[in-house]
Amino acid sequence: MCMPLDDTAMICWLRRQIRVLEAWREELATRPEIDISAVTRLESHYAWLTFEVARLEDPSNRQAA
């Protein structure tokens, strides 16, 4: 069963995912040994997700119905 989501709810959920990635990034930074591969993958995903959220929030990207 799928729940209907409007754009506002979806973007809110995506922003929460960004906060989770930020917390994960902080956690990785505090580890005594740094896993460069994990940090690189996380940063790549973070950059992609923040770009996509900004794109979704840009009013000029909204298409007329």
HUGIHU-V291049 format. One line per field, one symbol per residue. ss: DSSP state (H for helix, E for strand, - for the rest). phi: phi as a letter, one per 20 degrees, with the letter a starting at -180 (. if undefined). Layout:
ss: ???
phi: ???
//
This chain:
ss: ------HHHHHHHHHHHHHHHHHHHHHHHH-----HHHHHHHHHHHHHHHHHHHHHH-HHH----
phi: .defcegffffffffffffffffffffffeffdeegffffffffffffffffffffefffefdfe
//
